[in-house]
Amino acid sequence: MLTETTARTREEHVPRSPRNHRWTLRGAARGAAGLLGGVPRQAGAPPEGGGERLAPAEALRLLREGNRRAVRGGRSGRTTGAGRAAGAGRPLAAVLACVDCRVPPETLFDREPGSLLVIRTAAHTLDAMVEGSVEYGPVELDVPLVVVLGHERCETVAAAVTARATGVRPPAHLAVASARLAQACRVGARLPGDAVENTVRAQTDRVVARLREDPVLLPLLRQGALEVVGAHYRAGSGEVEFLTGPAPRLPGRSSPTPAAGPDRP
């Protein structure tokens, strides 16, 4: 059976440093700007649209308010542009969501299309490319908030839970996704209640912990310029429950909240 260790790709074993990783992201950004005919901003320059970087707490407040509007059926934030992040070209938040979630994050948070930097993977799992995509928002676009968004009745998680219970390996690359969920499945199985729901929440917690350890994001987290939080979408009501608060910052603290395990979630 495929394990978490064998599921990790070769690229994940490449040593990473904040400086080198930032250089790689800037190189990719320059290349994309060249292809699109744009001009990449210089290091330290304000993002397109100008304005000050929004505080993480303010970005989180705007998302909460937007979800309340969405649940009520209102669309004031989308139609009037109220509560946009400072700087017209800057996303309010980066959202790592699941491919199986039927409702776009922009709809869940009553945001205009393009106002969120959305990354989707099966069960919001991480690999090197996904983690780099998440890093791009805070590092290059001054995004102040990263939301790891799980949801009810996740089919990817359900397949992983079934595979663990039956010992039957999922087909093709679904086996890789299931292997990455192995630790979350073990945590979910130990808790009372629905195993799938427990595993989704455990997976969200693991990804949040992993991103809070990310060497590129860590300086921004320590400065208070960035927060990484978990959330859970309830399909029946449309409500988004935020699961994790800000990471603690104690004087002299050398590292963020530890992840639940050594492997990528």
C-alpha positions as a Markdown table, in Angstrom:
| # | Residue | x | y | z |
|---|---|---|---|---|
| 1 | Met | 0.0 | 0.0 | 0.0 |
| 2 | Leu | 1.2 | 3.5 | -0.8 |
| 3 | Thr | 2.3 | 5.4 | 2.3 |
| 4 | Glu | 2.7 | 9.1 | 3.1 |
| 5 | Thr | 6.5 | 8.7 | 2.6 |
| 6 | Thr | 6.3 | 7.1 | -0.8 |
| 7 | Ala | 3.7 | 9.6 | -1.9 |
| 8 | Arg | 6.1 | 12.5 | -1.6 |
| 9 | Thr | 7.5 | 13.5 | -4.9 |
| 10 | Arg | 11.2 | 13.9 | -5.7 |
| 11 | Glu | 10.9 | 17.7 | -5.8 |
| 12 | Glu | 9.9 | 17.8 | -2.1 |
| 13 | His | 13.4 | 16.5 | -1.1 |
| 14 | Val | 15.1 | 19.5 | -2.7 |
| 15 | Pro | 16.6 | 21.7 | 0.1 |
| 16 | Arg | 14.6 | 25.0 | 0.4 |
| 17 | Ser | 15.6 | 28.3 | 1.8 |
| 18 | Pro | 13.4 | 31.5 | 2.1 |
| 19 | Arg | 15.8 | 33.5 | -0.1 |
| 20 | Asn | 16.2 | 30.9 | -2.8 |
| 21 | His | 12.5 | 30.1 | -2.9 |
| 22 | Arg | 11.6 | 33.8 | -3.1 |
| 23 | Trp | 14.0 | 34.1 | -6.0 |
| 24 | Thr | 12.4 | 31.2 | -7.7 |
| 25 | Leu | 8.9 | 32.8 | -7.3 |
| 26 | Arg | 10.2 | 36.1 | -8.6 |
| 27 | Gly | 11.7 | 34.3 | -11.6 |
| 28 | Ala | 8.4 | 32.7 | -12.4 |
| 29 | Ala | 6.6 | 36.0 | -11.9 |
| 30 | Arg | 9.0 | 37.8 | -14.3 |
| 31 | Gly | 8.5 | 35.1 | -16.9 |
| 32 | Ala | 4.7 | 35.3 | -16.7 |
| 33 | Ala | 4.9 | 39.1 | -16.9 |
| 34 | Gly | 7.0 | 38.9 | -20.0 |
| 35 | Leu | 4.6 | 36.4 | -21.7 |
| 36 | Leu | 1.7 | 38.6 | -20.8 |
| 37 | Gly | 3.4 | 41.8 | -21.8 |
| 38 | Gly | 3.3 | 43.1 | -18.2 |
| 39 | Val | 6.1 | 44.7 | -16.2 |
| 40 | Pro | 6.9 | 42.8 | -12.9 |
| 41 | Arg | 7.2 | 45.0 | -9.8 |
| 42 | Gln | 10.6 | 45.3 | -8.2 |
| 43 | Ala | 11.5 | 43.9 | -4.8 |
| 44 | Gly | 10.0 | 46.1 | -2.1 |
| 45 | Ala | 7.7 | 48.0 | -4.4 |
| 46 | Pro | 4.0 | 48.2 | -3.6 |
| 47 | Pro | 1.7 | 45.7 | -5.4 |
| 48 | Glu | -0.3 | 46.8 | -8.4 |
| 49 | Gly | -3.1 | 49.1 | -7.3 |
| 50 | Gly | -1.1 | 50.7 | -4.5 |
| 51 | Gly | -2.3 | 51.3 | -1.0 |
| 52 | Glu | -1.2 | 49.8 | 2.3 |
| 53 | Arg | -1.2 | 46.1 | 3.1 |
| 54 | Leu | -4.4 | 45.1 | 4.8 |
| 55 | Ala | -4.1 | 43.8 | 8.3 |
| 56 | Pro | -4.8 | 40.0 | 8.7 |
| 57 | Ala | -7.5 | 40.6 | 11.3 |
| 58 | Glu | -9.3 | 43.0 | 8.9 |
| 59 | Ala | -9.1 | 40.6 | 6.0 |
| 60 | Leu | -10.6 | 37.9 | 8.3 |
| 61 | Arg | -13.4 | 40.2 | 9.4 |
| 62 | Leu | -14.3 | 41.0 | 5.8 |
| 63 | Leu | -14.5 | 37.3 | 5.0 |
| 64 | Arg | -16.7 | 36.6 | 8.0 |
| 65 | Glu | -19.0 | 39.5 | 7.0 |
| 66 | Gly | -19.1 | 38.3 | 3.5 |
| 67 | Asn | -20.1 | 34.8 | 4.5 |
| 68 | Arg | -22.9 | 36.2 | 6.7 |
| 69 | Arg | -24.2 | 38.1 | 3.7 |
| 70 | Ala | -24.0 | 35.0 | 1.5 |
| 71 | Val | -25.9 | 33.0 | 4.0 |
| 72 | Arg | -28.6 | 35.6 | 4.1 |
| 73 | Gly | -28.7 | 35.8 | 0.4 |
| 74 | Gly | -27.3 | 39.3 | 0.2 |
| 75 | Arg | -24.7 | 40.4 | -2.4 |
| 76 | Ser | -23.8 | 43.9 | -1.3 |
| 77 | Gly | -20.1 | 43.2 | -1.1 |
| 78 | Arg | -20.0 | 41.9 | -4.7 |
| 79 | Thr | -22.2 | 44.5 | -6.3 |
| 80 | Thr | -20.8 | 47.6 | -4.7 |
| 81 | Gly | -17.2 | 46.6 | -4.1 |
| 82 | Ala | -17.6 | 47.4 | -0.4 |
| 83 | Gly | -14.8 | 46.0 | 1.8 |
| 84 | Arg | -12.3 | 45.4 | -0.9 |
| 85 | Ala | -8.7 | 45.1 | 0.1 |
| 86 | Ala | -6.6 | 48.2 | -0.2 |
| 87 | Gly | -5.3 | 48.3 | -3.7 |
| 88 | Ala | -7.6 | 47.4 | -6.5 |
| 89 | Gly | -5.3 | 44.7 | -7.9 |
| 90 | Arg | -4.6 | 42.9 | -4.6 |
| 91 | Pro | -6.5 | 39.8 | -3.5 |
| 92 | Leu | -8.1 | 40.0 | -0.1 |
| 93 | Ala | -6.9 | 36.4 | 0.9 |
| 94 | Ala | -5.5 | 33.2 | -0.5 |
| 95 | Val | -7.8 | 30.3 | -0.1 |
| 96 | Leu | -6.6 | 26.7 | -0.3 |
| 97 | Ala | -9.8 | 24.7 | -1.0 |
| 98 | Cys | -10.9 | 21.3 | -2.1 |
| 99 | Val | -11.6 | 20.4 | -5.8 |
| 100 | Asp | -14.8 | 18.6 | -4.6 |
| 101 | Cys | -16.4 | 21.7 | -3.0 |
| 102 | Arg | -19.3 | 22.6 | -5.3 |
| 103 | Val | -19.5 | 26.3 | -4.3 |
| 104 | Pro | -16.7 | 28.7 | -5.3 |
| 105 | Pro | -15.0 | 30.5 | -2.4 |
| 106 | Glu | -15.9 | 33.8 | -4.0 |
| 107 | Thr | -19.6 | 32.9 | -3.6 |
| 108 | Leu | -19.1 | 31.6 | 0.0 |
| 109 | Phe | -17.5 | 34.9 | 1.1 |
| 110 | Asp | -19.6 | 37.2 | -1.2 |
| 111 | Arg | -16.6 | 38.4 | -3.1 |
| 112 | Glu | -16.2 | 39.5 | -6.6 |
| 113 | Pro | -14.5 | 37.1 | -9.1 |
| 114 | Gly | -10.7 | 37.6 | -8.8 |
| 115 | Ser | -10.8 | 39.1 | -5.4 |
| 116 | Leu | -9.5 | 35.9 | -3.8 |
| 117 | Leu | -6.4 | 33.9 | -4.8 |
| 118 | Val | -7.9 | 30.4 | -5.0 |
| 119 | Ile | -5.9 | 27.2 | -5.1 |
| 120 | Arg | -7.7 | 23.9 | -5.2 |
| 121 | Thr | -6.5 | 20.4 | -4.6 |
| 122 | Ala | -8.1 | 17.1 | -3.6 |
| 123 | Ala | -8.9 | 17.4 | 0.1 |
| 124 | His | -6.8 | 20.6 | 0.2 |
| 125 | Thr | -3.6 | 18.5 | 0.3 |
| 126 | Leu | -0.1 | 20.0 | -0.2 |
| 127 | Asp | 2.8 | 19.3 | -2.4 |
| 128 | Ala | 5.8 | 21.5 | -3.4 |
| 129 | Met | 3.9 | 23.1 | -6.2 |
| 130 | Val | 0.8 | 23.8 | -4.2 |
| 131 | Glu | 2.8 | 25.2 | -1.3 |
| 132 | Gly | 4.6 | 27.5 | -3.7 |
| 133 | Ser | 1.3 | 28.7 | -5.1 |
| 134 | Val | 0.1 | 29.5 | -1.6 |
| 135 | Glu | 3.4 | 31.3 | -0.9 |
| 136 | Tyr | 3.0 | 33.4 | -4.0 |
| 137 | Gly | 0.1 | 35.4 | -2.6 |
| 138 | Pro | 1.7 | 36.7 | 0.6 |
| 139 | Val | 5.2 | 37.1 | -0.9 |
| 140 | Glu | 4.4 | 38.7 | -4.2 |
| 141 | Leu | 0.9 | 40.1 | -3.8 |
| 142 | Asp | 1.0 | 41.2 | -0.2 |
| 143 | Val | -2.0 | 39.0 | 0.6 |
| 144 | Pro | -2.5 | 39.2 | 4.4 |
| 145 | Leu | -4.5 | 36.0 | 5.0 |
| 146 | Val | -4.3 | 32.4 | 4.0 |
| 147 | Val | -7.5 | 30.3 | 4.6 |
| 148 | Val | -7.3 | 26.5 | 4.4 |
| 149 | Leu | -10.9 | 25.6 | 3.6 |
| 150 | Gly | -12.4 | 22.1 | 4.2 |
| 151 | His | -16.0 | 21.1 | 3.6 |
| 152 | Glu | -18.7 | 18.6 | 4.6 |
| 153 | Arg | -19.0 | 15.3 | 2.7 |
| 154 | Cys | -15.7 | 15.5 | 1.0 |
| 155 | Glu | -15.5 | 12.6 | -1.5 |
| 156 | Thr | -11.7 | 12.4 | -1.5 |
| 157 | Val | -11.6 | 12.0 | 2.2 |
| 158 | Ala | -14.4 | 9.5 | 2.1 |
| 159 | Ala | -12.4 | 7.4 | -0.4 |
| 160 | Ala | -9.4 | 7.6 | 1.9 |
| 161 | Val | -11.4 | 6.6 | 5.0 |
| 162 | Thr | -12.9 | 3.6 | 3.0 |
| 163 | Ala | -9.5 | 2.6 | 1.7 |
| 164 | Arg | -8.1 | 2.6 | 5.2 |
| 165 | Ala | -11.0 | 0.6 | 6.6 |
| 166 | Thr | -11.1 | -2.0 | 3.8 |
| 167 | Gly | -7.4 | -2.2 | 2.8 |
| 168 | Val | -8.4 | -1.7 | -0.8 |
| 169 | Arg | -6.1 | 0.7 | -2.7 |
| 170 | Pro | -7.9 | 3.5 | -4.6 |
| 171 | Pro | -7.3 | 3.5 | -8.4 |
| 172 | Ala | -4.6 | 5.4 | -10.2 |
| 173 | His | -3.5 | 8.7 | -8.6 |
| 174 | Leu | -6.3 | 8.7 | -6.1 |
| 175 | Ala | -4.0 | 6.4 | -4.2 |
| 176 | Val | -1.5 | 9.3 | -3.8 |
| 177 | Ala | -4.2 | 11.6 | -2.4 |
| 178 | Ser | -5.3 | 8.9 | 0.0 |
| 179 | Ala | -1.8 | 8.3 | 1.1 |
| 180 | Arg | -1.4 | 12.0 | 1.9 |
| 181 | Leu | -4.5 | 11.8 | 4.1 |
| 182 | Ala | -3.3 | 8.8 | 6.1 |
| 183 | Gln | -2.3 | 10.7 | 9.2 |
| 184 | Ala | -5.5 | 12.7 | 9.2 |
| 185 | Cys | -7.4 | 9.4 | 8.8 |
| 186 | Arg | -5.7 | 8.0 | 11.9 |
| 187 | Val | -6.6 | 11.1 | 13.9 |
| 188 | Gly | -10.2 | 11.1 | 12.6 |
| 189 | Ala | -10.6 | 7.4 | 13.5 |
| 190 | Arg | -9.7 | 8.1 | 17.1 |
| 191 | Leu | -12.4 | 10.7 | 17.6 |
| 192 | Pro | -16.1 | 10.1 | 18.3 |
| 193 | Gly | -18.6 | 10.9 | 15.6 |
| 194 | Asp | -18.4 | 10.7 | 11.8 |
| 195 | Ala | -15.0 | 9.5 | 10.6 |
| 196 | Val | -15.1 | 11.5 | 7.3 |
| 197 | Glu | -16.1 | 14.8 | 9.0 |
| 198 | Asn | -13.4 | 14.2 | 11.7 |
| 199 | Thr | -10.8 | 13.5 | 9.0 |
| 200 | Val | -11.6 | 16.6 | 7.0 |
| 201 | Arg | -11.1 | 18.8 | 10.1 |
| 202 | Ala | -7.9 | 16.9 | 11.1 |
| 203 | Gln | -6.6 | 17.5 | 7.6 |
| 204 | Thr | -7.4 | 21.2 | 7.8 |
| 205 | Asp | -5.5 | 21.4 | 11.1 |
| 206 | Arg | -2.5 | 19.6 | 9.6 |
| 207 | Val | -2.3 | 21.9 | 6.6 |
| 208 | Val | -2.6 | 25.0 | 8.7 |
| 209 | Ala | 0.2 | 23.8 | 10.9 |
| 210 | Arg | 2.4 | 23.0 | 7.9 |
| 211 | Leu | 1.9 | 26.4 | 6.4 |
| 212 | Arg | 2.6 | 28.1 | 9.7 |
| 213 | Glu | 6.0 | 26.3 | 9.5 |
| 214 | Asp | 6.7 | 27.3 | 5.9 |
| 215 | Pro | 10.1 | 29.1 | 5.8 |
| 216 | Val | 8.9 | 31.7 | 3.3 |
| 217 | Leu | 5.8 | 32.6 | 5.2 |
| 218 | Leu | 7.3 | 32.4 | 8.6 |
| 219 | Pro | 8.9 | 35.9 | 8.6 |
| 220 | Leu | 5.6 | 37.5 | 7.6 |
| 221 | Leu | 3.8 | 35.5 | 10.3 |
| 222 | Arg | 6.3 | 36.6 | 13.0 |
| 223 | Gln | 5.9 | 40.3 | 11.9 |
| 224 | Gly | 2.1 | 40.0 | 12.2 |
| 225 | Ala | 1.7 | 40.8 | 8.5 |
| 226 | Leu | 0.1 | 37.4 | 7.7 |
| 227 | Glu | -2.2 | 34.9 | 9.3 |
| 228 | Val | -3.0 | 31.3 | 8.3 |
| 229 | Val | -6.3 | 30.0 | 9.5 |
| 230 | Gly | -8.5 | 26.9 | 9.0 |
| 231 | Ala | -12.2 | 26.9 | 8.0 |
| 232 | His | -14.9 | 24.4 | 7.4 |
| 233 | Tyr | -17.9 | 24.9 | 5.0 |
| 234 | Arg | -21.2 | 23.5 | 5.9 |
| 235 | Ala | -23.1 | 22.7 | 2.7 |
| 236 | Gly | -26.5 | 22.6 | 4.4 |
| 237 | Ser | -26.5 | 26.1 | 5.8 |
| 238 | Gly | -23.8 | 27.7 | 3.7 |
| 239 | Glu | -22.0 | 28.8 | 6.8 |
| 240 | Val | -18.2 | 28.8 | 7.0 |
| 241 | Glu | -16.9 | 28.0 | 10.5 |
| 242 | Phe | -13.4 | 29.2 | 11.2 |
| 243 | Leu | -11.6 | 26.5 | 13.1 |
| 244 | Thr | -8.2 | 28.0 | 14.1 |
| 245 | Gly | -7.3 | 31.4 | 15.4 |
| 246 | Pro | -4.1 | 33.3 | 15.0 |
| 247 | Ala | -0.9 | 31.5 | 15.6 |
| 248 | Pro | 0.5 | 32.4 | 19.1 |
| 249 | Arg | 3.6 | 34.7 | 19.0 |
| 250 | Leu | 5.4 | 34.4 | 22.3 |
| 251 | Pro | 8.5 | 36.5 | 23.0 |
| 252 | Gly | 11.7 | 34.7 | 21.9 |
| 253 | Arg | 9.7 | 32.0 | 20.1 |
| 254 | Ser | 11.8 | 30.3 | 17.5 |
| 255 | Ser | 9.3 | 28.3 | 15.6 |
| 256 | Pro | 5.5 | 28.3 | 14.9 |
| 257 | Thr | 2.9 | 25.8 | 16.0 |
| 258 | Pro | 4.4 | 22.3 | 15.1 |
| 259 | Ala | 2.7 | 20.2 | 12.5 |
| 260 | Ala | 1.1 | 16.9 | 13.4 |
| 261 | Gly | 3.7 | 14.9 | 11.6 |
| 262 | Pro | 6.9 | 15.2 | 9.5 |
| 263 | Asp | 5.3 | 14.5 | 6.1 |
| 264 | Arg | 3.3 | 16.9 | 4.0 |
| 265 | Pro | -0.4 | 16.7 | 4.7 |
